[in-house]
Structure formats: structure tokens, C-alpha cells
């Protein structure tokens, strides 16, 4: 099998990847439906309300994610995932029934987003660590990249399907289809051969386990750099669904089909980035720095796009840059963190990433509502670009490179200084 897909030689991983793909498609369909429901049905194009909904979905990861990491380090990941998938399926079913019966109110959407966020805070750390148990350390880099490819294949198809369905039958059936998609993951978890898993070393019971994970990160400058970057980029560079919704409706005046298409077009870039990452043997600093700089530059370019189709085209490199950055961060953590701390460090990483998104979402929505969609996109691009440049300066100082040399590292493979 090609080196790009070597993790698929593992039967357990193939089963897991199949179920995850079905669920990921449903998740992206619901994300589009959720934003469209809040923006056009439950409010009168209120960008701040969309931001609050997104914030409620991601904020629990910031608050509860570290405890989810403790659970992932202490208990069997497969059992945790079975419980969280059932919970998320029930939540999707509930909001779907409310929408199709015309009884949904804005607070219902807020509550559903919060419930999904709480379940995700427990699910995400266990899901990330479970990948290493499926394939072992030798193939973890490839498996992480293939997970991203699966996620972005869903991102490519899910929004387009959702856009067509919303225009045809409304948002309610989309929520119900997402609820049904969780069955795919549950079946895949039940079919996995547990005797072939490579279980990680479990953390012992004890007090202050969350603090232990935080202290572990504080002693690692490379991890600290990752955490700072993902927090800022999560807040200002990863709220594309909100800015897309605002650009689609207020700037370009298009409908749900075109709005869903924006997500699919961006997924062309993220899928390409994930497949390119699958060819690499491990993380590279230049991809982390280059991804951050590229995300800021292309986001800023998107803010001045003169038409819908130009804006859509710019989303392709935006997607490629974002997934390149995130894959580099995730793989660096998976390969460099000791197994007994991996769940807590990944939980902290995901908490900061999604917590940053939660904090930034209402702000980005407010900027779009008050000053216009283009200003919301531009603000995010400027902050991300300045953050990327600041990271280059930090790397240049720690590695005794010149600023020009650090920039060269971000876009070439000649030198790879330690952070």
C-alpha cells in the first residue's frame, strides 16, 4: 500500500476510519444547518447570535477538556467514546425533532450547542489518544494525517449536501441525519478487535492530575509555543463558518446552497493539506510556522475579494494553510509527549484551540454585524499574520537564527531549529 495510506493496513484502523467518515459528514451537515438556522430562522441575520452558538459549542472544551484528558489517561478510550457518541446522537435527535415540529427557539439552539460541547470535551481527548492505540507509535503521524483527510473529505461533501437539503426540505432533517450518522461510529467501535489494540500506559489515580498536565506543558518551550499559537489562531483564524455566513448573506447576498458550497470549496484546500501531511514521516517546524503565516495572509486577501467566486477561491489556500498548521501541532504532541501525559496534553491543546474559537466567535460575529463582514475577515487575518510573524521572531531568537533565516525555515526545508 502507498506510504500515504499505510495506516489503513491496520484492520482496526480501517473499521474506525469508516465509521468516523460517516459521522464526520453528518457533523459538517449539522454545523451548516445550525449556523443557517440561527442566522435566518431564529434571528434576523444576527451574526452575534451565531457567534454565541459557536462559542457555547466550543467553550466546554476549554473548561472541561482538561478533565476529559484525565479520563482519557486513566480509563479505556473505547468505552469513553461509546458513551460520548450516544450522548451526541441523542442531542442531535432532540434539536432535529424541535426544528421539524416548528417548536425550536433560539435558546434550544444554544442548549443543544452547549450539550454537544460538553460531550465533545470528554470525547476529543479520548479520540485523539485512541488513534495511537489503534496503529501504534510507528504509524501515528500517518494516522493523524489520514484522520484529517477523512475529516476534510466530510468537510468537502457535508456542507454541499447540507446546502442542498436546507434549500429543499429545511434544516430539521439535516439535524436528524446527523443524529443517525453517529450509529456508524458506534458500530465501528463495537467491531474493533480489542486484542489488537496497543494500549497506552495509564495514569495512576491521584490528586492534582490536571495541574500535573499543565506543569508538564509549562516545562516544555516547544509545547508552550504550540499552545499560544493555537489559542490565538483558534480565536481569530478558525471562525471561518461565522465569517462565511456573514460574507454569504450580507456581502454577496447568496442563499444556503452557495453558503454550503463555501465550506466545500475550503475543504478542497484542507483535504489537500491533510493528504500532503500523510506523506511526511513526522512533524516539521517549517510547516507549523508556514501554516500560521499562510493562514493570516490568505485570510486577509479574502477580506478584499471583489466577488463571491474570488472569495471562494481564496478559501482553498486558507484551508490548506490551516490544516498544515493544525496537523503539525497535533503530530508534534502525539510523538513527543510521554504516553501517561498524552491525554491531558492533547486535552489542553484542544481546550485552548476550541476555547479560543469559543472566545473569538462572538467577537468576530459582533465585528461583522457592527462594521461589516469584510472587517470581520480582515481583523482575523491581521491578528493571525502578526501572531505568525511573532512566532518567527521567537524561533529566530531561541535558535540564534536571523529573522530572515527563520522566515526561510518557515517556507523551506534547509534548517529545522529546535524551539
N, C-alpha and C positions, 0 to 999 in steps of 0.2 A: 504493500500500500504506500502511496505517496507520503513523503515526510510531513506534508501539510496536514494529513488526516491520520497520523499514526496512532493517536489516542483511540480512534474508532476500532482498532484491532481488539480492544478490550470489550468483551461481551456486555459486561455490566454497564460500561460507559455508553455503549450503543443504545441499550434499553433506556438509560437515564436521559440521554440526549433526545431520543424520540419523544418521550413524554414531555420534556421541557420545551421542545419546539412547539407542540400543540398548545401548551399553557401560555407560552410567550406570545403567540399570535393573539390569543384571547385577551391577554393583559394589554397589549397595544391597542386592540379594538376598544377596550373599556376606557383607556386613557383618552382616546379621541372622543368617545361618547360622553365621558364625564366632563371634559372641557366644553364641549358643544352644548351639553345640557345646561350647565351653569351659565354659560355666556349668552345663549339665545333663548332658552326656555324659562329658566328660573330667575334670570335677571335680564335687564336691557343692555346687553353688551358691557357688563361691568367687569373690567379687567382685574380690579382689586379682588372681587369675589372669586374669580378663577385662581388668583394667586393664593387666597386663603385656603381654597380647596386643596391646591397642591401642597401648601405648607402643612396642612393637617395630615396629609398622607405621608409626608417625609419627616415631620418633626419627631414622631415617636422613635425613629431610628437614632436620633441624637440623644434622646432622654433614656430610652430603654435598650438601645443597641448594645452598650457595654454589658448589661446583664444577660442579653441574648448570647453574647460572646462567652460569658461564664458557663452558661448552659451547654454551648457547643463544645467547650473544652472539657466538660465534666460528664456529659451523657451521650448516648448513642444518637448520632446525627440523623439516621434514617427514621427513628421514631419521632424525633422533633419535627422533621419535615412532613411526615404523615399528618401530624396534628395541625400544623400551620396551614397546610394545603386544604384540609377540610374546613378550617375556620374561614379562609379567604373565599372558598367556594360558596359557603353559606352567606357571607356578606354580599357577594356579587348577586346571588339569587334574590336576596331581600330588596336591594335597591332596584333590581330589574323589575320585580313584581310591583313595587311602588310606582315606577315610571309607566309601565304598561297599563296600570289601572288609573292613571291620571291623578294619583294622590301624592306624588312626590313634591316636597317642598325643599327650599334651599337648605334648611337645617338637616334634612335627611341626607343630602349630598355631603354636607360637612361631616355628619356622623359616620357615613359609610367610608369616606376617605380616612377618617381617624381610625376606624376599626381595621381597615386594610393596612394602615401604617403600623398599628400595634402588632398585628400578625407578622408583617414583614420584618419588624425589628427582631423578632425571635427567629424567623425563617432565614434571613440573609446570612448571618454568620455561619449557621449550620450548613447551609447550601454551599457556601464558599469552601469550607473545610472538607465537606463531603466529597468534593471533586478529587482532592488528593487521596482520599481513601479508596476511591474508585480506580484510579490509574497509578498511584504511587508517585514518588518524587521524580522519577526519570522522565515522565511524560506530563508533568504538571503544567509546564509552560505551554505545551501544545493544547492541553485540555482547556486551560483558561482561555486561550485564543479561540478555540472551537466553540466554547460556551458563548463568547462574544459574537462569533459568526452566527450561531443559532439565534441568539437574541436579536441580532440585527437583520437576519432573514425574516424574523417575525415582524421587526420594525418596518421592513420593506413592504410586507404584504398586509399586515394588520391594519394600519391606518387607511390604506386604499380600500380594503374590504369594509371597514367601518364607515368610511365616507359614502360608499355606495348604499350600504344598508340604512344609514341615517337618512339619506335623501329618499329612500324607498319606503321604509317602514318606521323610521324614527329611532330614538336612542334606546328605548326599553329592550327590544330584542337583542341588541348588542350586549347589554349587561347580562342577559340570560345566557347568551352563547359563551361569554367569558366564564360564567359560573360552571357551565358544562365542561369547559376546557380543563378545569382542574382535575377532572376524572383521569385525564391522560397521565398526569404526574403521579397520582395516587396509584394507578395500575402499574406504572413503571417501577415505583418504589417497592410494590409487593412482589414484582417479578425478579428483582435483583437477587443474585446468589450471594448471600451474606458470607459464605465461607471463603469467597474470593476477594473480599474487601481487605484493604491494608489499613487497619485502624491506627489512628494517631495515639500517641501517649496521652492519657487522660490526666487532667489536673486534679490534684488531691483536694478534698474539701478543706476549707479554711476561711478565715476572716480576711476581709480587705482584698478579695481577689480582683475586683475591678481596679482598685488602686495599684495592685501589682502590675496589671497590664499597662496602665498609664505610666508608671515609673519605668517599665521596660522600654517604652517608646521614648521617654524623655532622655534616656541614656544613649539613644541611637540618633545621631545627627541626620543620617540618611532618611530614617523614618519621620523625623520631625519635619524635614523639608517636604516630604510627600504629604503629610497631614496639613501643613499650612497651605500648600498649593491646592489640594483637593477642596479644602474649605472655601477658599476664595473663588476658585473656578466653579465649584458647585453652586455658589450663590449667584454668580454673575454670568457664567458661561453655559450652564447646563439647564437653564429655564427656557429652552427653545420652544417647548409646546405652548407656553404662555405668549411669547413674542410672535410665534407663528400664528396663533389665534388672533392676536391683535392686528398683525400685518394683513392677514387674510380678510378680516371683516372690515376694519376701519380704514386701511390704507389702499387695499386693492378691490374691496367690495365684492369678494367672491363667496361661493357657498360651501357647504360641508364637503362636497366631493373634492374641490380644489384644496380645501384645508387638509383633508386626509392625504391628498397627494403630496403635500409638502413634507409630511412625515416620511412617506415612502421614498421620496427623492433624496432626503437626507440620509436615509438608510442605505442608499447606494454607496455613499461615502463611508459610513460606519462598517458596512459589510466588507468593503474592500480593505479597510484598515484592519479588521479582525483577521481576514484571510492572510494578509501580509504578515501580521504578527504570528500566525500559526507556522510560518516558515522559519521563524527565528528560534534559536536554541535557548535563549534566555533574555532577560531584560537588558536594555541599553539606556544609559543616561541621555544620549542624544535624542532618543525618541520621546523621552519624558519632557525634556526642555523644548524640543522642536514642536511637539504636540501642543504645549501651552502657548508658545508664540504663534503658531499657525491658527489656533482657535481664536485668539484675540484679533489677529489681523483680518481673517476672513469674516468674522462676525462684524467687525467694523465696516468692512466692504459691503456686507449685506444691508447695512443701515442706509446706504445711499443708492441702492439698486433702483433703477428707474421704472421697472415693471415687475409684474408677478413672476414671469418666467426667468428673468435675470436673477431675481431674489431666490427662486427655486434652485437655479444652477449653482449659486454660491453656497447653498446648503450642503452640496456634495463635499467640497473640501472642509467645510465646518464639521461635518460628520466624521470624515477621515481623521482630522486633527484631534477631535475629542476622544475617539476610541483609541487612537495611538497613545495618547496621554494616559487614559484610564487603564489600558492593558499593561502599560509599563509599570504603573503604580501597583496594580494587583499582583502581577507576576513577581515583582521585587519583594513584596511582602510574603507571598507564598513560599518563595525559595530561600529567603534569608532569615525568617523568624523561626525560632525553636518550636517544635510541634505543640508543646504544652501551653504555649502562649499564642498560638496562631489564631484560635477562635477569638480571643479578646482583642488582639491587634487588628484583625480584619473587621471586627465589630466596631472598633474605634474609627477605623478608616471609613467604613460605610456610614457610621453615625455622623462623622464630620462632613462627608460628601453629601449625604441626603439631608442632614441638618442644615448645611449651608444652603442647599436648594430650598429647604423649607423657609429659612430666614429671608433668602433673597426673593422668593416667589412673590409675596405681597408687595415688596418694594418695586420689583420690575413691573408688576401689574399696575401699581399706582403711577409710576412714571409714564407708562403707556397711556393710562387714562387721562392724566393731567396734562402731559406735554406732547403726546402723540406716540404712535408705535415706533417710529423711526428713532426717537430719542431713547426709548427703552432698549432697542437693539444696540444703538451706539454706545450707551452707557456701559452695557455689559462688555462690549468689545474693548473699550478703552481700559476698563479695570483689569480685564484678563491679560491684555497685552502688556500693561505696566507691571503686572504681577510676574509674567513670564520673564520680562527684562530684569526685574529684581532678583529672580531665581538665578539667572545667568550671572549676575554680579556676585551673588553669594557663592556660586560654584567657582567662579574665577578667583575669588579671594581664598577659599579653602584649599584649592588645588594649585595655587600660585600661577594660574594662567592669566594672561591679559584678558580684558573684556572681549577683544576681537577673537582671541583664541577660544574663549568659552562659547561665543556665538558659533564659531566653526565646529565645535563639538556638537552643538545642537542640531546642525544640519549635515554633518559628515561623520565618518567612522574612523578618523585618524587618531583620535585620542579619547580615552574614556577615564577621566579622573574620578577618584573616589570622592564622594560627597562628605 
